[in-house]
């Protein structure tokens, strides 16, 4: 589908563009999972939308663990691939697979045991609570499949084969789009049907992933080397915490919003879903930068390490920035696809404005953070995320909400996007200097 790229040899901008195109399309296809579910679930009830998004955020708390592990595995796979040590890349993947299988079984058992309490902690009530419980009772069954799906796509991207990851994502998304109306309406499963269609789609996509990975030399040995797992955990724990802090902060924000208005949860949720169209494009570009920086770090190409992240940020600001303007100008139409209630629509418009003005900072911050991780620093980006979200965003959102109601929360989100941008770009510069020093000393 796309030409295979060697980021250690080909021009940097070309590498970033050619790697980012399938990665952005993959992320866009992943977003379609969410939008398709949102569209069909919105036909059940507007309260079901809030339950769906809140449930998805709860699931992302668990997914953050697998994403951290997948990121850690991707760090080593891209590094060894750039250094042309392919057997080491396969070895790290095999160990990570075994570790994820064991971990997912434990997490599923714990999640089921505390499901009711977890939903209550988020602040959901009434029918929103009921819908969330129904959705999560099915979605958790696919937790292990999602963990492995994330690992496999991360590995495909790390060996410069994002087109294969895209192919699988398109397949899974097509299945999800077909199964959603079947399960939700024809089989009368309601919101449970949305969860089941996703589980089935991911499982089938997983089968194709293994076919592709095995054809590239990857294998599963079903044995764990503790020294490898320690390295994965050391890098992965901070990558997991990076996402975990963000997800938990979103749940706290939902709780703050819900204390003012349960309807506002639905308005906030709809904008999150709409903006995920851009967010996943940013993730695609950030992943492209991750691969280019990581492979050049393994190949010890100092000049490419210096330039690659800034090329990615500049390209993203132009490309995604234009789409940000287009999305905002067509906001009424997009929001009307998911919202019919006039009160919820007005809240959506308010949230949309603050996302629009602060999104360039989200773009640069996300790519800078991901590039730092490619240089084997997962700890400090995680700490930046922690302090910006928990010691700045949450307190600011609470204080401003006392004066400006939910409008103050949207203001706080925009301000925190700027502070994250400042911190992550400074950190990236420090990591580039540190990486150059390590290469010069080796």
KELO-219617 format. One record per residue: x, y, z of N, C-alpha, C in turn. Coordinates in steps of 0.2 Angstrom, whole numbers, plus 5000, padded with zeros to 4 digits. Example, Ala and Ser with C-alpha at 12.3 -4.5 7.8 and 13.67 -1.06 7.14 Angstrom:
// residues 2
R  n.c1  n.c2  n.c3  ca.c1  ca.c2  ca.c3  c.c1  c.c2  c.c3
R  5066  4972  5039   5062   4978   5039  5066  4984  5039
R  5064  4989  5035   5068   4995   5036  5064  5000  5039
This chain:
// residues 442
R  n.c1  n.c2  n.c3  ca.c1  ca.c2  ca.c3  c.c1  c.c2  c.c3
R  5004  4994  5000   5000   5000   5000  5004  5006  5000
R  5010  5006  5004   5014   5012   5005  5021  5009  5004
R  5026  5013  5002   5033   5012   5001  5036  5011  5008
R  5040  5006  5008   5044   5005   5015  5049  5010  5015
R  5050  5013  5021   5054   5018   5022  5060  5016  5027
R  5066  5018  5026   5072   5017   5030  5073  5024  5033
R  5071  5026  5039   5072   5033   5042  5079  5034  5044
R  5084  5029  5044   5091   5030   5045  5095  5033  5039
R  5092  5032  5033   5095   5034   5027  5092  5039  5023
R  5085  5038  5022   5081   5043   5018  5081  5050  5021
R  5079  5055  5016   5078   5062   5019  5073  5062  5025
R  5074  5066  5030   5070   5066   5036  5063  5068  5035
R  5062  5073  5031   5055   5075   5030  5051  5070  5026
R  5055  5067  5021   5052   5062   5017  5050  5056  5022
R  5054  5054  5026   5053   5048   5031  5047  5050  5035
R  5047  5056  5038   5042   5058   5042  5035  5058  5039
R  5035  5061  5033   5029   5061   5029  5026  5054  5027
R  5031  5050  5024   5029   5043   5022  5027  5039  5027
R  5030  5039  5033   5028   5035   5039  5022  5038  5042
R  5021  5044  5042   5015   5047   5046  5009  5046  5042
R  5009  5046  5035   5003   5045   5031  4999  5039  5034
R  5002  5033  5033   4998   5027   5035  4997  5027  5043
R  5001  5030  5047   5000   5031   5054  4994  5035  5056
R  4994  5041  5052   4988   5045   5053  4982  5042  5051
R  4982  5038  5045   4976   5035   5043  4974  5029  5048
R  4979  5026  5051   4978   5021   5056  4974  5024  5062
R  4977  5029  5064   4974   5033   5070  4967  5035  5068
R  4966  5038  5062   4959   5040   5060  4954  5034  5059
R  4957  5028  5057   4953   5022   5057  4951  5020  5064
R  4956  5021  5069   4954   5019   5076  4949  5024  5078
R  4949  5030  5076   4944   5035   5078  4937  5033  5076
R  4937  5030  5070   4930   5028   5067  4927  5023  5072
R  4931  5019  5075   4928   5015   5080  4924  5019  5085
R  4927  5024  5087   4923   5028   5092  4917  5032  5089
R  4918  5035  5083   4913   5039   5080  4907  5034  5078
R  4909  5028  5076   4903   5024   5074  4899  5022  5080
R  4903  5020  5085   4899   5018   5091  4895  5024  5094
R  4898  5030  5094   4894   5036   5096  4888  5037  5092
R  4889  5036  5085   4883   5038   5081  4877  5033  5083
R  4879  5026  5083   4873   5021   5084  4871  5022  5091
R  4875  5023  5096   4873   5023   5103  4869  5030  5104
R  4870  5035  5100   4866   5041   5101  4859  5040  5099
R  4858  5035  5095   4851   5033   5093  4847  5030  5099
R  4851  5027  5104   4848   5024   5110  4845  5030  5114
R  4850  5035  5116   4848   5040   5121  4854  5045  5121
R  4853  5051  5122   4859   5056   5123  4862  5054  5129
R  4859  5052  5134   4862   5050   5140  4867  5044  5139
R  4865  5040  5134   4870   5034   5133  4876  5036  5130
R  4876  5042  5127   4883   5045   5124  4887  5046  5130
R  4885  5050  5135   4889   5051   5141  4892  5045  5144
R  4887  5040  5144   4889   5034   5147  4895  5030  5143
R  4894  5030  5136   4899   5027   5132  4905  5030  5133
R  4906  5037  5132   4912   5041   5133  4915  5040  5140
R  4911  5040  5145   4914   5039   5152  4917  5032  5152
R  4913  5027  5150   4915   5020   5150  4922  5019  5146
R  4922  5023  5140   4928   5022   5136  4934  5025  5140
R  4933  5030  5144   4938   5033   5147  4941  5029  5153
R  4936  5026  5156   4937   5021   5162  4941  5015  5159
R  4939  5012  5153   4943   5007   5150  4950  5009  5148
R  4951  5016  5146   4957   5018   5144  4962  5019  5150
R  4959  5019  5156   4964   5018   5162  4967  5012  5162
R  4964  5006  5160   4967   5000   5160  4971  4999  5153
R  4969  5002  5148   4973   5002   5142  4980  5006  5143
R  4980  5011  5147   4986   5015   5148  4992  5010  5150
R  4990  5005  5154   4995   5000   5156  4998  4996  5150
R  4994  4994  5145   4996   4990   5139  4999  4995  5135
R  4997  5001  5134   5000   5006   5130  5007  5008  5132
R  5008  5008  5139   5015   5009   5141  5019  5004  5140
R  5017  4997  5141   5021   4992   5139  5022  4991  5132
R  5017  4993  5127   5018   4993   5120  5023  4998  5118
R  5023  5004  5121   5028   5009   5120  5035  5007  5122
R  5036  5004  5128   5042   5002   5130  5045  4996  5125
R  5041  4992  5123   5043   4987   5118  5045  4990  5111
R  5041  4995  5109   5042   4999   5103  5049  5003  5104
R  5050  5005  5109   5057   5009   5110  5063  5004  5109
R  5062  4998  5111   5068   4993   5110  5068  4990  5103
R  5062  4989  5101   5061   4986   5094  5064  4991  5089
R  5062  4997  5089   5064   5002   5085  5072  5004  5085
R  5074  5004  5091   5081   5005   5093  5085  4999  5090
R  5083  4993  5091   5087   4987   5088  5086  4986  5081
R  5080  4988  5078   5079   4988   5071  5084  4993  5067
R  5085  4999  5070   5089   5004   5068  5096  5002  5068
R  5098  4998  5073   5105   4996   5074  5106  4989  5070
R  5101  4987  5066   5101   4981   5062  5102  4974  5066
R  5100  4975  5073   5100   4969   5077  5093  4966  5078
R  5091  4962  5072   5084   4960   5072  5082  4955  5077
R  5087  4950  5078   5085   4945   5083  5084  4947  5090
R  5087  4953  5091   5085   4956   5098  5078  4959  5098
R  5076  4962  5093   5070   4965   5092  5064  4959  5093
R  5065  4954  5090   5061   4948   5090  5060  4945  5097
R  5066  4945  5100   5067   4942   5107  5063  4947  5112
R  5064  4953  5112   5060   4958   5116  5052  4957  5115
R  5050  4957  5109   5043   4956   5107  5040  4950  5110
R  5044  4944  5110   5041   4938   5112  5040  4938  5120
R  5045  4941  5123   5045   4942   5131  5039  4946  5133
R  5038  4952  5129   5033   4956   5130  5026  4953  5129
R  5025  4949  5124   5019   4946   5123  5017  4941  5129
R  5021  4937  5131   5020   4933   5137  5018  4937  5143
R  5022  4942  5144   5020   4947   5150  5013  4950  5150
R  5011  4952  5144   5005   4955   5143  4999  4950  5144
R  5000  4944  5142   4995   4939   5143  4993  4938  5150
R  4999  4937  5154   4998   4935   5161  4995  4941  5165
R  4997  4947  5163   4995   4953   5166  4987  4955  5165
R  4985  4954  5158   4978   4955   5156  4973  4951  5160
R  4975  4944  5161   4971   4940   5165  4970  4942  5172
R  4975  4945  5175   4974   4947   5182  4970  4954  5182
R  4971  4958  5178   4967   4964   5177  4960  4963  5176
R  4958  4958  5172   4951   4957   5170  4948  4955  5177
R  4951  4950  5181   4948   4948   5187  4947  4954  5192
R  4952  4958  5193   4951   4964   5197  4946  4968  5195
R  4945  4970  5189   4940   4975   5186  4933  4972  5187
R  4932  4966  5186   4925   4963   5187  4923  4964  5194
R  4928  4962  5199   4927   4962   5206  4924  4969  5208
R  4927  4974  5205   4926   4981   5208  4922  4986  5203
R  4918  4983  5198   4915   4986   5193  4910  4992  5195
R  4906  4990  5200   4901   4995   5202  4904  5001  5206
R  4909  4999  5210   4913   5004   5213  4916  5009  5209
R  4919  5006  5204   4923   5010   5199  4919  5015  5195
R  4913  5013  5193   4908   5017   5190  4905  5023  5194
R  4904  5021  5201   4902   5026   5205  4907  5031  5207
R  4913  5029  5207   4918   5034   5208  4919  5040  5203
R  4917  5038  5197   4917   5043   5192  4912  5048  5193
R  4906  5047  5196   4901   5052   5198  4895  5051  5193
R  4895  5045  5190   4889   5043   5185  4883  5041  5190
R  4877  5044  5188   4871   5042   5191  4865  5040  5187
R  4860  5037  5190   4854   5036   5186  4855  5032  5180
R  4852  5034  5174   4852   5030   5168  4860  5030  5165
R  4863  5035  5166   4870   5036   5164  4874  5030  5167
R  4873  5029  5174   4876   5024   5177  4874  5017  5174
R  4868  5016  5173   4865   5010   5171  4868  5008  5164
R  4868  5013  5159   4871   5012   5153  4879  5010  5153
R  4882  5014  5158   4890   5012   5158  4891  5005  5161
R  4887  5003  5166   4888   4996   5168  4887  4991  5163
R  4881  4992  5159   4880   4987   5154  4886  4987  5149
R  4888  4993  5147   4894   4993   5142  4900  4990  5144
R  4902  4992  5151   4908   4989   5153  4908  4982  5155
R  4902  4979  5157   4902   4972   5158  4904  4968  5152
R  4903  4970  5146   4905   4967   5140  4912  4969  5138
R  4913  4975  5138   4920   4978   5135  4926  4975  5139
R  4925  4973  5145   4931   4971   5149  4933  4964  5147
R  4928  4960  5143   4930   4954   5141  4935  4954  5135
R  4936  4960  5132   4940   4960   5127  4947  4964  5129
R  4948  4965  5135   4954   4968   5138  4960  4965  5135
R  4961  4959  5136   4967   4956   5134  4968  4956  5126
R  4963  4956  5122   4963   4957   5115  4966  4964  5113
R  4963  4969  5117   4965   4976   5116  4973  4977  5118
R  4975  4973  5123   4982   4974   5125  4986  4971  5120
R  4985  4965  5117   4989   4962   5112  4989  4966  5105
R  4983  4969  5104   4982   4973   5098  4986  4979  5098
R  4987  4982  5103   4991   4988   5104  4998  4986  5103
R  5000  4981  5107   5007   4978   5106  5009  4977  5099
R  5005  4973  5095   5006   4971   5088  5007  4977  5084
R  5002  4982  5084   5003   4988   5080  5009  4992  5081
R  5010  4993  5088   5016   4996   5090  5023  4993  5087
R  5023  4987  5087   5029   4983   5084  5029  4984  5076
R  5023  4984  5073   5023   4985   5066  5025  4992  5064
R  5023  4997  5068   5026   5004   5067  5033  5004  5068
R  5036  5001  5073   5043   5002   5075  5047  4999  5070
R  5045  4994  5066   5049   4992   5060  5048  4995  5054
R  5045  5001  5054   5044   5005   5048  5039  5002  5043
R  5034  4998  5046   5028   4995   5042  5022  4997  5045
R  5021  5004  5045   5014   5006   5047  5008  5005  5043
R  5010  5003  5036   5004   5002   5031  5001  4995  5033
R  5005  4991  5036   5002   4984   5038  4997  4986  5044
R  4999  4990  5049   4995   4992   5055  4989  4995  5052
R  4990  4999  5047   4984   5003   5045  4979  4998  5042
R  4981  4993  5038   4977   4988   5035  4973  4984  5040
R  4976  4982  5045   4972   4978   5050  4967  4983  5054
R  4969  4989  5055   4964   4994   5058  4958  4995  5054
R  4959  4996  5047   4954   4997   5043  4949  4991  5043
R  4952  4985  5043   4948   4979   5043  4944  4978  5049
R  4947  4979  5055   4944   4979   5061  4938  4984  5062
R  4939  4990  5059   4934   4996   5059  4929  4994  5055
R  4930  4991  5049   4924   4989   5044  4920  4984  5048
R  4923  4979  5051   4919   4974   5055  4915  4978  5060
R  4918  4982  5064   4914   4986   5069  4908  4989  5066
R  4909  4993  5061   4904   4997   5058  4898  4992  5056
R  4900  4986  5053   4894   4982   5051  4891  4978  5057
R  4895  4977  5062   4892   4973   5068  4888  4977  5073
R  4890  4984  5073   4886   4988   5078  4879  4988  5077
R  4876  4990  5071   4869   4990   5070  4866  4983  5071
R  4870  4978  5069   4867   4971   5070  4866  4969  5077
R  4871  4971  5081   4871   4969   5089  4866  4974  5092
R  4867  4980  5091   4863   4985   5095  4855  4985  5094
R  4854  4985  5087   4846   4985   5085  4843  4979  5083
R  4846  4975  5079   4843   4969   5076  4843  4964  5082
R  4848  4963  5085   4848   4958   5091  4846  4961  5097
R  4844  4967  5097   4841   4971   5103  4846  4971  5109
R  4852  4971  5108   4857   4971   5114  4858  4978  5117
R  4856  4983  5113   4857   4990   5116  4864  4992  5116
R  4866  4995  5121   4873   4998   5122  4878  4992  5123
R  4876  4986  5126   4880   4980   5126  4882  4978  5119
R  4878  4979  5114   4880   4977   5107  4886  4981  5105
R  4886  4988  5107   4892   4992   5104  4898  4989  5107
R  4898  4987  5114   4904   4984   5117  4906  4977  5113
R  4901  4973  5112   4902   4967   5109  4905  4967  5102
R  4902  4972  5098   4905   4972   5091  4912  4974  5091
R  4914  4979  5096   4921   4981   5097  4926  4975  5098
R  4923  4971  5103   4927   4965   5106  4928  4960  5100
R  4923  4958  5096   4923   4954   5091  4928  4956  5085
R  4927  4963  5084   4931   4966   5078  4939  4966  5080
R  4940  4967  5086   4947   4967   5088  4950  4960  5088
R  4946  4955  5090   4949   4949   5090  4951  4946  5083
R  4946  4948  5078   4948   4946   5071  4954  4949  5069
R  4954  4956  5070   4960   4960   5068  4967  4957  5071
R  4966  4954  5077   4972   4951   5081  4975  4945  5077
R  4970  4941  5074   4972   4936   5070  4976  4938  5064
R  4974  4943  5061   4978   4945   5055  4985  4948  5057
R  4985  4952  5063   4991   4955   5065  4997  4949  5066
R  4995  4944  5069   5000   4938   5070  5002  4935  5063
R  4998  4935  5058   5000   4932   5052  5005  4937  5049
R  5004  4944  5049   5009   4949   5047  5015  4949  5051
R  5015  4948  5057   5021   4949   5061  5025  4942  5060
R  5022  4937  5060   5026   4930   5059  5029  4930  5052
R  5026  4933  5047   5029   4933   5041  5035  4938  5040
R  5036  4942  5046   5042   4947   5046  5047  4944  5051
R  5046  4938  5053   5051   4935   5057  5050  4935  5065
R  5045  4938  5067   5043   4938   5074  5040  4931  5076
R  5041  4930  5083   5039   4924   5085  5036  4924  5092
R  5033  4919  5095   5031   4919   5102  5034  4913  5105
R  5038  4913  5110   5041   4908   5113  5038  4905  5120
R  5033  4909  5122   5030   4908   5129  5034  4907  5134
R  5039  4911  5135   5044   4910   5141  5046  4917  5142
R  5047  4919  5148   5049   4925   5151  5056  4926  5153
R  5060  4930  5151   5066   4932   5154  5066  4938  5158
R  5067  4937  5165   5066   4942   5169  5070  4949  5168
R  5076  4948  5165   5080   4954   5164  5077  4958  5158
R  5074  4955  5154   5070   4958   5148  5064  4962  5151
R  5060  4958  5155   5054   4961   5158  5055  4967  5162
R  5061  4967  5166   5063   4972   5170  5064  4978  5166
R  5067  4978  5160   5069   4983   5156  5062  4986  5153
R  5058  4981  5151   5051   4983   5148  5047  4987  5154
R  5047  4985  5160   5043   4988   5165  5046  4995  5167
R  5053  4995  5167   5056   5001   5169  5055  5007  5164
R  5054  5005  5157   5052   5010   5153  5045  5011  5152
R  5041  5005  5153   5034   5005   5152  5030  5008  5157
R  5033  5008  5163   5029   5010   5169  5028  5018  5168
R  5033  5022  5166   5032   5029   5165  5028  5031  5159
R  5029  5027  5154   5024   5028   5148  5017  5026  5150
R  5016  5021  5154   5009   5020   5156  5006  5026  5161
R  5011  5028  5165   5009   5033   5170  5007  5040  5166
R  5011  5041  5160   5010   5047   5156  5003  5047  5154
R  5000  5042  5151   4993   5041   5149  4988  5041  5155
R  4990  5037  5160   4986   5036   5166  4984  5042  5169
R  4989  5047  5170   4988   5053   5173  4983  5057  5169
R  4984  5057  5163   4979   5061   5158  4972  5058  5159
R  4971  5051  5159   4965   5048   5159  4961  5050  5165
R  4965  5049  5171   4962   5050   5177  4960  5057  5178
R  4964  5061  5176   4962   5069   5176  4956  5070  5172
R  4955  5066  5167   4948   5067   5163  4942  5065  5167
R  4943  5059  5171   4938   5057   5175  4937  5061  5180
R  4942  5065  5183   4941   5069   5188  4937  5076  5186
R  4939  5078  5180   4935   5083   5176  4928  5081  5175
R  4927  5075  5173   4920   5073   5172  4916  5073  5179
R  4919  5072  5184   4916   5072   5191  4915  5079  5193
R  4919  5084  5191   4918   5091   5193  4913  5093  5188
R  4913  5092  5182   4907   5094   5177  4901  5091  5180
R  4901  5085  5182   4894   5081   5184  4892  5084  5190
R  4896  5087  5194   4893   5090   5201  4890  5097  5199
R  4891  5099  5193   4887   5105   5191  4881  5104  5187
R  4882  5099  5182   4877   5097   5177  4879  5091  5174
R  4874  5086  5175   4875   5079   5171  4874  5080  5164
R  4870  5085  5162   4870   5086   5154  4876  5088  5151
R  4880  5092  5155   4886   5095   5153  4891  5089  5151
R  4891  5084  5155   4895   5078   5153  4894  5076  5146
R  4888  5076  5144   4886   5073   5137  4889  5079  5132
R  4889  5085  5133   4891   5090   5129  4899  5090  5129
R  4902  5089  5134   4910   5088   5134  4912  5082  5131
R  4908  5076  5132   4909   5070   5129  4909  5070  5121
R  4904  5074  5118   4903   5074   5111  4909  5078  5108
R  4911  5083  5111   4917   5087   5108  4923  5083  5108
R  4924  5079  5114   4930   5075   5114  4930  5070  5108
R  4924  5067  5107   4924   5062   5101  4925  5066  5095
R  4922  5072  5094   4923   5075   5087  4931  5077  5087
R  4934  5079  5092   4941   5081   5091  4946  5076  5091
R  4943  5070  5092   4948   5064   5092  4950  5063  5084
R  4946  5065  5080   4948   5065   5073  4955  5068  5072
R  4956  5074  5075   4962   5077   5075  4967  5074  5079
R  4965  5072  5085   4970   5070   5090  4973  5063  5088
R  4969  5059  5084   4973   5053   5082  4977  5055  5076
R  4976  5060  5072   4981   5062   5067  4987  5064  5070
R  4987  5068  5076   4992   5070   5080  4996  5064  5082
R  4993  5059  5085   4996   5053   5087  5000  5050  5082
R  4997  5050  5076   5000   5047   5070  5007  5050  5068
R  5007  5057  5068   5013   5060   5067  5018  5059  5073
R  5015  5059  5079   5020   5058   5085  5023  5051  5084
R  5019  5046  5082   5022   5039   5081  5027  5039  5076
R  5026  5043  5071   5031   5043   5065  5037  5046  5068
R  5037  5052  5072   5043   5055   5075  5046  5050  5079
R  5042  5046  5083   5045   5041   5088  5049  5036  5084
R  5047  5033  5078   5050   5028   5074  5057  5031  5071
R  5056  5037  5068   5062   5040   5065  5067  5042  5070
R  5065  5045  5076   5070   5047   5081  5073  5041  5084
R  5069  5036  5086   5071   5029   5089  5076  5026  5085
R  5074  5025  5078   5079   5021   5074  5085  5025  5073
R  5085  5031  5072   5091   5035   5071  5096  5035  5078
R  5092  5035  5083   5096   5034   5090  5100  5027  5090
R  5096  5022  5088   5100   5016   5087  5105  5016  5082
R  5105  5019  5077   5110   5020   5072  5115  5025  5073
R  5114  5029  5079   5119   5034   5081  5120  5039  5076
R  5114  5042  5073   5114   5047   5068  5113  5054  5071
R  5118  5057  5074   5117   5063   5078  5113  5069  5074
R  5115  5070  5068   5112   5076   5065  5104  5074  5064
R  5102  5068  5062   5095   5066   5061  5092  5067  5068
R  5095  5065  5073   5091   5066   5080  5090  5073  5081
R  5095  5077  5080   5094   5085   5081  5088  5087  5077
R  5087  5085  5071   5082   5089   5067  5075  5085  5067
R  5075  5079  5067   5069   5075   5066  5063  5077  5070
R  5063  5078  5076   5057   5080   5080  5054  5087  5078
R  5059  5092  5076   5056   5098   5074  5053  5098  5067
R  5056  5094  5063   5053   5093   5056  5046  5090  5057
R  5045  5085  5062   5038   5083   5063  5034  5088  5066
R  5036  5092  5071   5032   5097   5074  5029  5102  5069
R  5034  5104  5065   5032   5109   5060  5027  5107  5055
R  5028  5101  5052   5024   5098   5047  5017  5097  5051
R  5017  5095  5057   5010   5094   5060  5007  5100  5061
R  5010  5105  5063   5007   5112   5065  5004  5115  5058
R  5007  5113  5053   5004   5116   5046  4998  5111  5044
R  4999  5105  5044   4994   5100   5042  4988  5100  5046
R  4989  5098  5053   4984   5097   5057  4981  5104  5059
R  4985  5109  5059   4982   5116   5060  4977  5118  5056
R  4978  5117  5049   4973   5119   5044  4966  5115  5045
R  4967  5108  5047   4961   5104   5049  4958  5107  5055
R  4961  5109  5060   4958   5112   5066  4954  5118  5064
R  4956  5122  5059   4952   5128   5057  4946  5125  5053
R  4947  5120  5049   4941   5118   5045  4936  5115  5050
R  4938  5111  5055   4934   5108   5060  4930  5113  5063
R  4933  5118  5066   4929   5123   5069  4924  5127  5065
R  4926  5128  5059   4921   5132   5055  4915  5128  5053
R  4916  5121  5053   4910   5117   5052  4908  5113  5058
R  4909  5117  5064   4907   5114   5070  4900  5112  5071
R  4896  5117  5069   4888   5116   5069  4886  5110  5066
R  4888  5109  5060   4886   5103   5056  4889  5096  5060
R  4895  5096  5062   4898   5090   5065  4894  5089  5071
R  4893  5094  5075   4890   5093   5082  4882  5091  5081
R  4879  5093  5076   4872   5091   5074  4871  5084  5073
R  4877  5081  5071   4876   5073   5069  4875  5069  5075
R  4877  5072  5081   4877   5068   5087  4872  5071  5092
R  4871  5078  5092   4867   5081   5097  4860  5084  5094
R  4855  5083  5097   4848   5086   5095  4846  5091  5100
R  4847  5089  5106   4845   5093   5112  4849  5100  5112
R  4845  5106  5112   4848   5113   5111  4852  5114  5117
R  4851  5112  5123   4855   5114   5129  4862  5111  5128
R  4862  5104  5126   4868   5101   5125  4872  5104  5120
R  4869  5106  5114   4872   5109   5109  4875  5115  5110
R  4872  5119  5115   4875   5125   5117  4882  5124  5121
R  4882  5119  5125   4887   5117   5129  4893  5115  5124
R  4891  5111  5119   4896   5108   5114  4900  5114  5111
R  4896  5119  5109   4899   5125   5106  4904  5129  5110
R  4902  5129  5116   4907   5132   5121  4913  5129  5122
R  4913  5122  5123   4919   5118   5123  4923  5118  5117
R  4920  5118  5111   4923   5118   5105  4928  5124  5104
R  4925  5129  5106   4929   5136   5105  4936  5135  5109
R  4936  5133  5115   4942   5132   5119  4947  5127  5116
R  4944  5122  5114   4948   5116   5110  4952  5119  5104
R  4948  5123  5100   4950   5126   5094  4956  5131  5095
R  4956  5135  5100   4961   5140   5101  4967  5137  5104
R  4967  5132  5108   4973   5129   5111  4976  5123  5108
R  4973  5121  5102   4975   5114   5099  4982  5114  5096
R  4984  5120  5093   4991   5120   5091  4996  5118  5096
R  4995  5120  5103   4999   5118   5108  4999  5111  5110
R  4993  5108  5109   4992   5100   5110  4996  5097  5104
R  4996  5099  5098   5000   5096   5093  5007  5096  5094
R  5010  5102  5096   5018   5102   5097  5019  5098  5103
R  5015  5099  5109   5017   5096   5115  5017  5088  5114
R  5012  5085  5111   5011   5078   5110  5017  5075  5106
R  5019  5078  5101   5025   5076   5097  5032  5077  5101
R  5032  5082  5104   5038   5083   5108  5039  5078  5114
R  5034  5076  5117   5034   5071   5122  5035  5064  5119
R  5032  5062  5114   5033   5056   5111  5041  5055  5108
R  5043  5061  5106   5050   5061   5103  5055  5060  5109
R  5054  5063  5115   5058   5062   5121  5058  5054  5123
R  5052  5051  5122   5052   5044   5124  5056  5040  5119
R  5056  5041  5113   5060   5038   5108  5067  5038  5110
R  5069  5043  5113   5076   5044   5116  5077  5041  5123
R  5073  5036  5124   5073   5032   5130  5072  5036  5137
R  5068  5041  5136   5066   5045   5142  5059  5045  5143
R  5056  5040  5147   5049   5040   5148  5047  5043  5155
R  5052  5043  5159   5051   5046   5166  5049  5053  5166
R  5053  5058  5163   5052   5065   5164  5046  5067  5160
R  5044  5065  5154   5038   5066   5151  5032  5065  5155
R  5032  5059  5159   5027   5057   5163  5026  5062  5169
R  5032  5064  5172   5032   5069   5177  5029  5075  5175
R  5031  5078  5169   5028   5084   5166  5020  5083  5166
R  5018  5078  5163   5011   5076   5163  5008  5077  5170
R  5011  5073  5174   5008   5073   5181  5007  5080  5184
R  5012  5084  5184   5012   5091   5187  5007  5095  5183
R  5007  5095  5177   5003   5099   5173  4996  5098  5174
R  4994  5091  5174   4987   5089   5175  4984  5090  5182
R  4988  5087  5187   4986   5086   5194  4987  5092  5198
R  4993  5096  5197   4995   5102   5201  4993  5108  5198
R  4991  5108  5192   4989   5114   5188  4982  5114  5185
R  4980  5109  5181   4974   5109   5177  4968  5108  5182
R  4969  5102  5186   4963   5100   5191  4961  5106  5196
R  4966  5109  5199   4965   5114   5204  4962  5120  5200
R  4965  5122  5194   4963   5128   5191  4955  5127  5188
R  4954  5121  5186   4947   5119   5184  4942  5120  5189
R  4944  5117  5195   4940   5118   5201  4938  5125  5203
R  4944  5129  5203   4943   5136   5206  4939  5140  5201
R  4940  5139  5194   4937   5143   5189  4929  5141  5189
R  4928  5134  5190   4921   5132   5190  4917  5135  5195
R  4920  5137  5201   4917   5141   5206  4914  5147  5204
R  4918  5151  5199   4916   5157   5197  4913  5157  5191
R  4914  5153  5186   4911   5153   5179  4908  5147  5177
R  4906  5143  5182   4902   5136   5181  4907  5132  5176
R  4903  5128  5172   4907   5124   5167  4911  5127  5162
R  4909  5134  5161   4913   5138   5156  4921  5138  5159
R  4921  5139  5166   4928   5139   5169  4932  5133  5168
R  4929  5127  5167   4933   5121   5166  4936  5121  5159
R  4932  5123  5154   4934   5124   5147  4940  5128  5147
R  4940  5134  5150   4945   5139   5151  4952  5135  5153
R  4951  5132  5159   4957   5128   5162  4960  5123  5157
R  4956  5120  5154   4959   5115   5149  4963  5118  5144
R  4961  5124  5141   4965   5128   5136  4971  5130  5139
R  4971  5133  5145   4977   5136   5148  4982  5130  5149
R  4980  5124  5152   4984   5119   5153  4987  5116  5147
R  4984  5116  5141   4987   5114   5135  4993  5118  5133
R  4993  5125  5135   4999   5129   5133  5004  5128  5138
R  5003  5127  5144   5009   5125   5149  5012  5118  5148
R  5008  5114  5145   5011   5107   5143  5016  5108  5137
R  5014  5112  5133   5018   5114   5127  5025  5116  5129
R  5025  5121  5133   5031   5124   5135  5035  5119  5139
R  5033  5115  5143   5037   5111   5147  5039  5105  5143
R  5035  5102  5138   5038   5097   5134  5043  5099  5129
R  5042  5105  5126   5047   5107   5121  5054  5108  5124
R  5054  5111  5130   5060   5112   5134  5063  5105  5136
R  5059  5100  5138   5062   5094   5139  5065  5090  5133
R  5061  5091  5128   5064   5088   5121  5071  5090  5120
R  5072  5097  5121   5079   5100   5119  5084  5097  5124
R  5082  5096  5130   5087   5093   5135  5088  5085  5133
R  5083  5082  5131   5084   5075   5129  5088  5074  5123
R  5088  5078  5118   5092   5078   5112  5099  5079  5114
R  5101  5084  5119   5107   5085   5121  5110  5079  5125
R  5106  5076  5129   5108   5070   5132  5110  5064  5128
R  5105  5063  5123   5106   5058   5118  5113  5059  5114
R  5114  5065  5112   5120   5066   5108  5126  5065  5113
R  5126  5066  5119   5132   5065   5124  5133  5058  5124
R  5127  5054  5125   5128   5046   5126  5131  5043  5119
R  5129  5046  5114   5132   5043   5107  5139  5045  5107
R  5141  5051  5109   5148   5053   5108  5153  5049  5113
R  5150  5047  5119   5154   5043   5124  5154  5036  5122
R  5150  5033  5118   5150   5026   5116  5155  5024  5111
